[in-house]
Amino acid sequence: MTAPARAPEDLRDIETRRVHGDSTVLLRQAWSRRTAYYNAQRLKRLRRLIRPGLKVLDIGCGTGDILAGLEPREGLGIDLSGKAVEIARARHPRLRFLQGDAENLAISETFDAVVLSDVVGSLQDVWRCFRELKKVSSESTRVVVTYYNFLWEPAIRLAERIGFKMPLPNQNWLPLKDLKNFLDLAGFDTVTTGLHVLLPVHVPVLSHLLNRYVAPLPLVNHLCLEMVLVARRRPEPRDYSVSVLIACRNEAGNIAPLVRRTPALGLKTEFLFIDGASTDGTVERIQEEIARGSREIRLSTRASRKGRPTRCTSVFGKRATTSSSCSTPTTRCSPRTCRSSTTRSPEARPSSSTAPASLIPWKRNRCGF
C-alpha cells in the first residue's frame, strides 16, 4: 500500500479539520486493516470498562465500529467528518450518528458512558472539550479516554515515514498526568488509569506473551503504547446538617457559653446533650436553653442509682474505682466482665408519665453505660 499524501501540519481551524477528515475517511478504513490487532485489543479493553446494554456516546466515532462493538442499548456517535457519519449510518443502522464538533457539543441528553478513543491528540482545545462533557454526563456517567503514550512519539513518526502507519497531522502528545489535570480543571475526578500494549502488531505467541504478562510489570508498564483513563463527574457541593454531640456531667456553668459560642455549621446545627446524672443543675440549664429556642437542642439523660457507679473508667483503659455495687473492683470493668447486680428498685426506676417531654430515656447496661 502506498502512503497517502502528507497530512497538513496544522488543523487548528475547524473547517480544515473537517475537510481533512472527509478526504481521509476511506484511507483510514484501508489503513485500519493493518492495525486490526491493535483495534481489536483496544475494543476488548473498552468492553471490560463499559458493559453491554448501556447508553453510550462515542465522540470522534469515525465509521462507528467501536460504538457498535460496545453493544449499547442506545448509542450515539459524533464525528466532525460528514462522510464518516454517512458510512457509519450505512454500516450500523441501529445506532445514531451525528456530525458535530467535540469542542462544541450540541446535545442535551445524558449518557451512562462517554468514550473518547484516540481523539485528544487532534483537538485544538483539550480543556474545552472536557468541559463540554458536562453537557452529556451526570454523576453516574463514566468517561473513558484513550490515547497514545507520549514516549511512543518517535516510534509512531518513524512508522508513518516508512509507510507502516497512516500519517497524521501534528498531535497533542500529552502525558497521563496532564490529561488528569485537564479533567480535574473541567470538574471530573479520575477513577482509574492504566497503560497497555507493548507490541501493537500481531506476532504469533510473542504478542500475547508481551501484552498479557510483561506489559503489567512495574517500570515496564510505563513503556506501554496506550493510555486509558476513566473519570466521573465531580458531585456538586452540597450543604449538610451537623449534629454536635456533647457528653456532660456537672457542667452547669458551661452550657450557655457553649451554645452561644458554637458557630452555625452546615445547613443546620443541632446540639445533643447527654447528661451523666449531674447534681449541679446542668439539666435545668440545658432545659432553659431549649425553652429559649435560639438553637435546636435535644437532651438525653439518665438518673443516678443509689450505690451504683455513674461511670466506669475502664473504657479509657483505667481500673475501675472501688464500689460496693461492683463485684470486680480490682479488674478491668466492662459491660461484658462486670458481675454487679442488674436489679433496679421501683423507686430508682424513672416514671415515663412524669418525665419531661424533652428528656430521652437512656438505655443502661450493668456498668451504667
C-alpha positions as CSV (number, residue, x, y, z in Angstrom):
1,M,0.0,0.0,0.0
2,T,1.4,3.4,-0.9
3,A,1.5,6.1,1.7
4,P,-1.2,8.8,1.4
5,A,-0.5,12.4,0.8
6,R,1.3,14.2,3.7
7,A,-1.1,15.4,6.3
8,P,-1.5,19.1,7.0
9,E,0.8,20.4,9.7
10,D,-1.9,22.5,11.5
11,L,-5.5,21.5,11.9
12,R,-6.5,24.2,14.4
13,D,-9.1,25.6,12.1
14,I,-12.3,23.6,12.4
15,E,-13.0,23.8,8.6
16,T,-9.6,22.5,7.8
17,R,-10.1,19.5,10.2
18,R,-13.5,18.8,8.6
19,V,-12.1,18.8,5.1
20,H,-9.1,16.6,6.1
21,G,-11.5,14.2,7.8
22,D,-13.7,13.9,4.7
23,S,-10.7,13.4,2.4
24,T,-9.1,10.7,4.5
25,V,-12.1,8.6,5.7
26,L,-11.6,6.0,3.0
27,L,-7.9,5.9,3.6
28,R,-8.5,5.4,7.3
29,Q,-10.7,2.4,6.5
30,A,-7.9,0.9,4.3
31,W,-5.2,1.5,6.8
32,S,-7.3,0.1,9.7
33,R,-6.7,-3.4,8.2
34,R,-3.0,-3.1,9.2
35,T,-3.9,-2.1,12.7
36,A,-6.7,-4.7,13.1
37,Y,-4.9,-6.4,16.0
38,Y,-4.4,-3.1,18.0
39,N,-8.0,-2.1,17.3
40,A,-9.3,-5.5,18.5
41,Q,-7.3,-5.2,21.7
42,R,-8.5,-1.7,22.3
43,L,-12.1,-2.7,21.9
44,K,-11.6,-5.6,24.3
45,R,-10.3,-3.2,26.9
46,L,-13.2,-0.9,26.4
47,R,-15.7,-3.7,26.8
48,R,-14.2,-4.5,30.2
49,L,-14.9,-0.9,31.3
50,I,-18.3,-0.5,29.6
51,R,-20.7,-3.4,29.8
52,P,-23.2,-4.1,27.0
53,G,-26.7,-2.6,27.4
54,L,-25.8,0.9,28.4
55,K,-26.5,4.3,26.8
56,V,-23.2,5.2,25.2
57,L,-21.8,8.3,23.5
58,D,-18.7,7.9,21.2
59,I,-17.0,11.3,20.5
60,G,-14.9,11.0,17.4
61,C,-16.6,7.8,16.3
62,G,-15.3,7.6,12.8
63,T,-17.2,4.9,11.0
64,G,-18.8,3.7,14.2
65,D,-17.1,0.3,14.6
66,I,-16.1,0.9,18.3
67,L,-19.5,2.1,19.2
68,A,-21.1,-0.9,17.6
69,G,-18.6,-3.2,19.3
70,L,-19.7,-2.0,22.7
71,E,-23.2,-3.3,22.1
72,P,-25.0,-0.3,23.7
73,R,-28.7,-0.3,24.5
74,E,-28.8,3.1,22.8
75,G,-25.7,4.5,21.1
76,L,-24.9,7.9,19.6
77,G,-21.7,8.6,17.6
78,I,-20.4,12.1,16.8
79,D,-17.7,12.9,14.3
80,L,-16.5,16.0,12.5
81,S,-16.4,14.3,9.1
82,G,-19.7,14.2,7.3
83,K,-18.6,11.4,5.1
84,A,-17.6,9.3,8.1
85,V,-21.0,9.8,9.6
86,E,-22.7,8.7,6.3
87,I,-20.6,5.5,6.2
88,A,-21.4,4.8,9.9
89,R,-25.1,5.2,9.3
90,A,-25.0,2.7,6.5
91,R,-22.9,0.2,8.4
92,H,-24.7,0.4,11.7
93,P,-28.3,1.5,11.1
94,R,-29.4,0.5,14.6
95,L,-27.2,3.3,16.1
96,R,-27.5,7.1,15.7
97,F,-24.7,9.2,14.2
98,L,-24.4,13.0,14.0
99,Q,-21.9,15.4,12.5
100,G,-20.6,17.7,15.2
101,D,-17.5,19.2,17.0
102,A,-16.2,17.6,20.2
103,E,-15.3,21.1,21.4
104,N,-18.9,22.4,20.9
105,L,-21.4,19.7,21.7
106,A,-25.0,20.4,20.7
107,I,-26.6,17.6,22.7
108,S,-29.0,18.0,25.6
109,E,-29.2,14.3,26.8
110,T,-27.1,12.4,29.3
111,F,-25.4,9.0,28.9
112,D,-24.2,6.2,31.0
113,A,-20.7,6.2,29.4
114,V,-18.8,8.6,27.1
115,V,-15.9,7.4,25.0
116,L,-13.1,9.5,23.5
117,S,-10.9,6.9,21.8
118,D,-7.6,8.4,20.3
119,V,-9.3,11.8,19.9
120,V,-7.5,14.2,22.3
121,G,-4.4,14.3,20.1
122,S,-6.4,16.1,17.3
123,L,-8.2,18.6,19.5
124,Q,-7.5,22.3,19.3
125,D,-8.6,22.9,23.0
126,V,-8.5,19.7,25.2
127,W,-9.7,21.5,28.2
128,R,-12.7,23.0,26.4
129,C,-13.6,19.5,25.1
130,F,-13.6,18.1,28.6
131,R,-15.7,21.0,29.9
132,E,-18.3,20.2,27.1
133,L,-18.6,16.7,28.6
134,K,-20.7,18.2,31.4
135,K,-23.5,18.7,28.9
136,V,-23.8,14.9,28.3
137,S,-22.9,13.5,31.7
138,S,-24.3,13.0,35.2
139,E,-22.6,12.0,38.4
140,S,-23.1,8.3,37.5
141,T,-21.6,8.7,34.0
142,R,-18.2,7.2,33.3
143,V,-15.9,9.0,30.8
144,V,-13.3,6.8,29.1
145,V,-10.3,8.4,27.4
146,T,-7.7,6.5,25.4
147,Y,-4.6,7.9,23.7
148,Y,-1.0,7.1,22.8
149,N,1.8,7.3,25.3
150,F,3.9,10.3,24.5
151,L,7.0,8.1,24.8
152,W,6.0,6.4,21.6
153,E,6.0,9.6,19.5
154,P,9.4,8.8,17.8
155,A,8.3,5.3,17.0
156,I,5.0,6.4,15.6
157,R,6.6,9.1,13.5
158,L,9.0,6.5,12.1
159,A,6.2,4.2,11.3
160,E,4.4,6.9,9.4
161,R,7.6,7.7,7.4
162,I,8.2,4.2,6.3
163,G,4.6,3.6,5.3
164,F,3.7,1.3,8.2
165,K,1.1,3.7,9.6
166,M,-1.2,6.3,8.2
167,P,0.3,9.8,8.6
168,L,-1.4,12.1,11.0
169,P,-1.2,15.9,11.5
170,N,0.6,17.3,14.5
171,Q,-0.8,15.8,17.6
172,N,-1.2,16.8,21.2
173,W,1.3,14.5,22.9
174,L,0.0,14.8,26.4
175,P,1.3,12.7,29.3
176,L,-1.2,10.9,31.5
177,K,-0.6,13.4,34.3
178,D,-1.7,16.3,32.1
179,L,-4.8,14.6,31.0
180,K,-5.8,14.1,34.6
181,N,-5.1,17.7,35.3
182,F,-7.3,18.8,32.4
183,L,-10.1,16.6,33.6
184,D,-9.7,17.9,37.2
185,L,-9.9,21.5,36.0
186,A,-13.1,20.6,34.0
187,G,-14.8,19.2,37.1
188,F,-14.1,15.5,36.7
189,D,-12.4,13.1,39.2
190,T,-10.1,10.3,37.9
191,V,-11.4,6.9,38.9
192,T,-8.6,4.7,37.4
193,T,-5.8,4.8,34.9
194,G,-3.8,2.2,33.0
195,L,-1.2,1.6,30.4
196,H,-1.4,-1.3,27.9
197,V,0.1,-2.9,24.8
198,L,3.9,-3.3,24.4
199,L,3.6,-4.8,20.9
200,P,0.8,-3.3,18.8
201,V,1.2,-5.7,15.9
202,H,0.2,-9.3,15.8
203,V,3.2,-11.7,16.1
204,P,2.0,-15.2,17.0
205,V,2.7,-16.1,20.6
206,L,5.0,-13.1,21.2
207,S,2.3,-10.5,21.1
208,H,0.2,-12.4,23.6
209,L,3.2,-13.0,25.9
210,L,4.3,-9.4,25.9
211,N,0.9,-7.7,26.1
212,R,-0.6,-10.2,28.6
213,Y,2.3,-10.9,31.0
214,V,5.1,-8.5,30.5
215,A,3.2,-5.2,30.0
216,P,1.7,-5.1,33.5
217,L,5.1,-5.4,35.2
218,P,6.3,-2.4,37.2
219,L,8.5,0.1,35.3
220,V,7.9,-1.8,32.1
221,N,4.3,-0.7,32.3
222,H,5.3,2.9,31.7
223,L,6.6,2.0,28.3
224,C,3.3,0.7,27.0
225,L,1.7,2.3,24.0
226,E,-1.9,3.0,25.1
227,M,-3.1,5.2,28.0
228,V,-6.5,4.5,29.4
229,L,-8.2,6.9,31.8
230,V,-11.6,6.6,33.4
231,A,-13.2,9.6,35.1
232,R,-16.5,10.6,36.6
233,R,-18.2,14.0,37.0
234,R,-17.4,15.6,40.4
235,P,-20.5,15.9,42.6
236,E,-21.8,19.4,43.1
237,P,-21.1,20.8,46.6
238,R,-24.0,20.1,49.0
239,D,-25.0,21.6,52.4
240,Y,-25.2,19.0,55.2
241,S,-26.7,19.4,58.6
242,V,-24.4,18.9,61.6
243,S,-25.2,17.2,65.0
244,V,-22.9,18.3,67.9
245,L,-22.7,15.5,70.4
246,I,-21.9,16.7,74.0
247,A,-21.4,14.4,76.9
248,C,-21.6,16.4,80.1
249,R,-21.8,16.0,83.9
250,N,-21.9,18.8,86.4
251,E,-21.2,21.5,83.7
252,A,-23.9,24.0,84.6
253,G,-21.7,27.0,84.1
254,N,-20.5,26.0,80.7
255,I,-23.9,25.2,79.0
256,A,-24.9,28.7,78.0
257,P,-21.4,29.8,76.7
258,L,-21.1,26.6,74.7
259,V,-24.4,27.1,73.0
260,R,-23.7,30.8,72.4
261,R,-20.1,30.4,71.1
262,T,-20.6,27.5,68.8
263,P,-20.9,28.8,65.2
264,A,-23.5,27.7,62.7
265,L,-22.2,24.6,61.0
266,G,-23.6,23.4,57.6
267,L,-27.2,23.7,56.7
268,K,-28.5,23.2,60.3
269,T,-26.7,22.8,63.6
270,E,-28.2,20.5,66.3
271,F,-26.9,20.1,69.8
272,L,-27.4,16.7,71.5
273,F,-26.5,16.9,75.2
274,I,-26.0,13.6,77.0
275,D,-26.1,14.2,80.8
276,G,-24.4,11.8,83.1
277,A,-26.5,12.2,86.3
278,S,-25.4,15.8,87.0
279,T,-26.2,17.2,90.5
280,D,-25.4,20.9,90.0
281,G,-28.3,21.9,87.8
282,T,-26.8,21.1,84.4
283,V,-30.1,19.5,83.2
284,E,-32.0,22.7,84.3
285,R,-29.6,24.9,82.3
286,I,-30.0,22.7,79.2
287,Q,-33.8,22.9,79.6
288,E,-33.5,26.7,79.8
289,E,-31.6,26.8,76.5
290,I,-34.2,24.5,75.0
291,A,-37.0,26.8,76.2
292,R,-35.2,29.9,74.9
293,G,-35.4,28.4,71.3
294,S,-32.4,30.2,69.9
295,R,-30.7,26.9,68.8
296,E,-32.0,23.4,68.1
297,I,-31.2,21.4,71.2
298,R,-32.0,17.9,72.4
299,L,-31.3,16.3,75.8
300,S,-30.7,12.7,76.7
301,T,-30.3,12.0,80.4
302,R,-30.0,9.1,82.8
303,A,-30.9,9.1,86.5
304,S,-28.3,8.0,89.1
305,R,-28.9,4.9,91.1
306,K,-28.1,4.7,94.8
307,G,-24.9,2.7,95.5
308,R,-24.0,2.3,91.8
309,P,-21.1,4.0,90.0
310,T,-22.2,6.6,87.4
311,R,-19.1,6.0,85.2
312,C,-16.9,3.0,84.6
313,T,-13.4,4.3,83.9
314,S,-12.2,1.1,82.2
315,V,-13.5,2.4,78.9
316,F,-10.5,4.7,78.9
317,G,-8.1,1.9,79.7
318,K,-8.0,2.5,83.5
319,R,-9.0,0.4,86.5
320,A,-12.5,0.9,87.9
321,T,-12.9,2.6,91.3
322,T,-13.9,0.5,94.3
323,S,-17.6,0.4,94.8
324,S,-19.8,-1.8,96.9
325,S,-22.0,-2.5,93.9
326,C,-19.3,-3.8,91.6
327,S,-18.0,-7.3,92.3
328,T,-14.8,-6.8,90.3
329,P,-13.2,-3.6,91.7
330,T,-9.6,-4.7,91.1
331,T,-10.0,-5.8,87.5
332,R,-10.8,-4.0,84.3
333,C,-14.5,-3.4,84.3
334,S,-16.5,-3.5,81.1
335,P,-20.1,-4.2,80.1
336,R,-19.1,-7.9,79.5
337,T,-17.0,-8.5,82.6
338,C,-19.0,-6.7,85.3
339,R,-20.9,-9.0,87.6
340,S,-22.8,-6.4,89.5
341,S,-26.5,-6.9,90.1
342,T,-28.9,-5.7,87.4
343,T,-31.9,-5.5,89.8
344,R,-33.4,-2.0,90.0
345,S,-35.6,-0.8,92.8
346,P,-39.0,0.6,91.9
347,E,-38.1,4.0,93.4
348,A,-34.9,4.2,91.3
349,R,-36.8,3.5,88.1
350,P,-38.0,6.8,86.5
351,S,-41.6,7.1,85.7
352,S,-42.4,7.7,82.0
353,S,-45.6,9.5,82.9
354,T,-43.7,12.1,85.0
355,A,-40.6,12.6,82.8
356,P,-40.4,15.9,80.9
357,A,-41.1,15.6,77.2
358,S,-37.6,16.9,76.3
359,L,-35.9,14.0,78.1
360,I,-35.0,11.0,76.0
361,P,-34.8,7.7,78.0
362,W,-31.2,6.4,78.2
363,K,-30.7,2.6,77.9
364,R,-28.3,1.4,80.6
365,N,-26.3,-1.8,81.0
366,R,-24.7,-3.4,84.0
367,C,-21.9,-0.8,84.4
368,G,-24.1,2.2,84.0
369,F,-23.2,3.0,80.3
